[in-house]
Amino acid sequence: MRISQLAERSGVPATTLRFYDTVGLLPADRSPAGYRLYGEDAVRQLAFIGAAKRLGLPLEELSELLDVWESGACAQVKAVLRPRVAAQIADAEAHAAELAAFTATLDRALAHLDALPDRPGRCDPECGFPAPAAPASLPADISPSPGRRAPGTTTERWRTAPVACSLSGDGLRERTARWRQLVDGALRERIDDGTRLTVPAERAADIAALATAEQQCCPFFDFRLHLDGSVLHLEVRASGEGAALLTELFGPAA
C-alpha cells in the first residue's frame, strides 16, 4: 500500500504515518521512485499503536511493546503490558484525587459566595473568595506528582502570570495557524499542568522561535524543549484558566 491508501484504511493521517516512519516506530519500505510502501500488517500494527496511545503509554515504549506484541507469546505480552497499565492507573488516581480536592475548593468558594449578603456598600475583607484550603485537604496517601512543587511554594513566572494575551485579530489567527502547522501529526501525552508533544527534530528551531514569541504575549504558558535524537519533545504547561487556552491551541492530550 502507498501511504495514502494506508491512511484511508487505518484512519491515521499521512502526516502521523510519516512521523512514525521517521522515528522508527512503523518503518516503511520504499519503491524505486522513493514512495513509502506498507504491507497488510501495518493496519493491524496501527490498531495496536492506537490502543496503546489511548492508554497513555509513552512514545518511547511503543516500539518495544509493538515488538513484543508481534513476536511474543500471549503470556509474555501480558507480563510486559500489565505493570505499565497498573502504573497508568496509579497516575490517573493521583490526578483524580487532585481534581477532587480542586472541586471541593470550588464548592466551598461557591457556598461562600451564596452566603454573602447583597449589601450595597463597598466590599470588605469578608467579600470575595474564602482563604485557600490547607494542603492537608488532599488524601493522606496521595503525594504531589514527581517534579511538582507544592502549591504556594513555586516562583515560576508562568504560574502567577495573568491569563491574558496581547495578540488580537489577524495576529492571533496567524500565531494559532503557525502553531498548528508545527505540531501537526504530533504524539500527545498528558503531563502535570499540560501536554507533551513529540515531533520531528527538524522542527526544533521554528518551535523554539515561536515559543519565545509566545512568551512575550502569553506569559502564562510554560515551554520546555528536549531534543532526543530524531525527535523533539515539547512540553507546554499552563495553570488555572490558561489550561483551556492550552488545549484550544495545542489540542487535547491522550
C-alpha positions in Angstrom: 0.0 0.0 0.0 1.0 3.6 -0.6 0.9 5.9 2.4 -2.4 7.5 1.2 -4.0 4.0 1.0 -2.9 3.1 4.5 -4.1 6.4 5.8 -7.5 5.8 4.3 -7.8 2.2 5.6 -6.4 2.9 9.1 -7.8 6.4 9.7 -4.4 7.6 10.8 -3.3 10.8 9.0 -0.5 10.6 6.5 1.5 13.2 8.5 1.4 10.9 11.5 2.4 7.9 9.4 5.4 9.8 8.1 6.3 10.7 11.6 6.1 7.1 12.7 8.4 6.2 9.9 10.9 8.9 10.8 11.2 7.8 14.5 11.3 4.1 13.5 8.0 3.1 15.1 6.4 1.9 11.8 9.2 1.9 9.2 8.1 1.9 5.5 9.7 0.2 2.6 10.5 2.4 -0.5 9.5 2.0 -4.1 12.1 2.6 -6.8 10.6 6.1 -7.1 11.0 6.7 -3.4 7.4 6.4 -2.3 6.6 4.8 1.1 5.2 1.3 0.8 3.4 -0.7 3.6 2.3 -4.3 3.9 -1.0 -5.6 5.2 0.4 -6.0 8.7 0.7 -2.2 9.0 -3.1 -1.8 9.5 -3.0 -4.3 12.5 0.1 -2.6 13.9 -1.5 0.8 13.8 -4.5 -0.5 15.6 -2.2 -1.7 18.4 -0.3 1.6 18.5 -3.7 3.5 18.7 -4.8 1.3 21.6 -1.5 1.8 23.5 -1.8 5.6 22.9 -5.3 5.7 24.3 -3.9 4.1 27.5 -1.4 7.0 27.7 1.7 4.8 27.2 4.6 7.0 26.1 6.1 7.0 22.7 9.5 5.7 23.9 7.8 2.4 25.0 5.6 1.8 21.9 8.3 0.4 19.7 9.3 -2.2 22.4 5.7 -3.0 23.1 5.0 -3.5 19.4 7.9 -5.9 19.0 6.7 -7.9 22.0 3.2 -8.0 20.7 4.3 -9.1 17.2 6.6 -11.9 18.3 5.9 -12.8 21.9 3.5 -15.3 23.3 0.3 -14.1 25.0 1.8 -14.6 28.4 4.8 -12.5 27.5 2.7 -9.7 26.2 0.6 -9.8 29.3 3.7 -9.7 31.5 5.0 -6.6 29.7 1.8 -4.7 29.5 0.3 -5.3 33.0 2.8 -3.3 35.0 2.6 -0.4 32.6 -1.2 -0.3 32.7 -1.1 -0.5 36.5 1.3 2.5 36.6 -1.1 4.4 34.4 -4.0 3.6 36.8 -1.9 4.9 39.8 -1.2 8.1 37.9 -4.8 8.5 36.9 -5.9 8.0 40.5 -3.4 10.7 41.7 -4.8 13.1 39.1 -8.4 12.2 40.2 -7.5 12.9 43.8 -6.1 16.3 42.9 -9.2 17.1 40.8 -11.5 16.1 43.7 -9.6 18.4 46.0 -9.9 21.2 43.5 -13.6 20.5 43.0 -14.1 20.7 46.8 -12.3 24.1 46.8 -14.7 25.4 44.1 -17.7 24.1 46.1 -16.5 26.0 49.2 -16.0 29.1 47.2 -19.5 28.9 45.7 -21.1 28.2 49.0 -19.2 31.2 50.5 -20.4 33.5 47.7 -24.0 32.3 48.0 -23.9 33.0 51.8 -22.8 36.6 51.3 -25.5 39.2 51.8 -26.2 41.5 48.8 -25.0 44.7 50.5 -24.9 47.9 48.6 -21.8 49.1 50.4 -18.1 48.7 49.4 -16.7 45.2 49.6 -14.7 44.4 52.8 -12.3 41.5 53.6 -15.3 39.1 54.1 -16.3 39.6 50.5 -14.9 37.6 47.6 -13.3 34.2 47.9 -12.5 32.3 51.1 -9.0 31.5 52.1 -7.4 28.6 50.2 -7.7 25.2 51.8 -4.7 23.8 53.5 -2.6 21.2 51.6 -3.9 18.6 54.0 -7.2 18.6 52.0 -5.5 16.1 49.7 -5.9 12.5 50.8 -3.1 11.4 53.1 -1.9 8.6 50.8 -1.7 10.9 47.8 1.5 12.9 47.4 2.2 15.5 44.7 3.4 14.1 41.4 7.2 13.8 40.9 8.8 17.0 39.9 5.9 19.3 41.0 6.3 21.8 43.8 3.7 22.2 46.4 1.1 24.9 45.7 2.2 28.3 47.1 6.0 27.5 47.1 6.7 28.0 43.4 8.3 31.1 42.0 7.9 30.2 38.3 6.6 33.1 36.4 4.0 31.2 34.3 2.2 30.1 37.4 1.3 33.6 38.6 1.2 35.4 35.2 -2.3 36.8 34.3 -4.2 34.7 31.8 -4.3 37.3 29.0 -2.9 37.5 25.5 -1.7 40.8 23.9 -2.4 39.5 20.4 -5.7 40.0 18.7 -7.3 39.8 15.3 -5.0 38.8 12.4 -2.0 38.4 14.7 -3.8 35.9 16.9 -5.1 33.9 13.9 -1.6 33.9 12.3 0.0 32.7 15.5 -2.6 29.9 16.0 -2.2 28.7 12.4 1.6 28.6 12.8 1.4 26.5 16.0 -1.0 24.1 14.4 1.3 23.7 11.4 4.4 23.0 13.6 2.6 20.5 15.9 0.7 18.7 13.0 0.9 15.0 13.5 2.4 15.2 17.0 2.1 12.5 19.5 0.4 14.0 22.6 0.7 12.8 26.2 -0.8 14.3 29.3 1.7 15.7 31.9 1.1 17.7 35.1 -0.5 21.0 34.2 -0.2 20.5 30.4 0.7 18.3 27.5 3.8 16.8 25.9 4.1 16.8 22.2 6.6 14.8 20.2 7.5 16.0 16.7 10.4 15.5 14.3 13.6 17.2 15.5 13.9 19.3 12.4 11.1 21.5 13.7 13.1 22.4 16.8 14.4 25.8 15.6 11.0 27.0 14.4 9.3 25.8 17.6 11.9 27.5 19.8 11.5 30.8 17.9 7.7 30.6 18.1 7.8 29.7 21.8 10.0 32.7 22.5 7.5 34.9 20.7 4.6 33.3 22.6 6.2 34.1 26.0 6.1 37.8 25.1 2.4 37.9 24.5 1.2 35.0 26.7 3.5 34.6 29.7 1.1 32.2 31.4 2.4 29.4 29.0 5.5 27.5 30.1 7.6 25.8 27.3 10.3 23.2 27.8 12.1 21.6 24.8 14.0 18.4 24.9 15.9 17.2 21.8 16.2 13.4 21.8 17.9 12.2 18.6 15.5 12.4 15.7 12.6 13.8 17.8 11.8 16.8 19.8 9.7 16.6 23.0 7.9 19.9 23.6 6.2 20.3 27.0 3.6 23.1 27.3 2.1 24.0 30.6 -0.5 26.5 31.9 -2.2 26.8 35.2 -5.7 27.8 36.2 -7.7 29.4 33.4 -4.9 29.1 31.0 -5.4 25.3 30.8 -8.4 25.7 28.5 -6.4 28.0 26.1 -3.6 25.5 26.1 -6.0 22.7 25.0 -7.5 25.0 22.3 -4.1 25.9 20.9 -2.2 22.6 21.1 -5.0 20.1 21.1 -6.1 17.6 23.8 -3.6 15.2 25.4 -4.0 11.5 25.1 
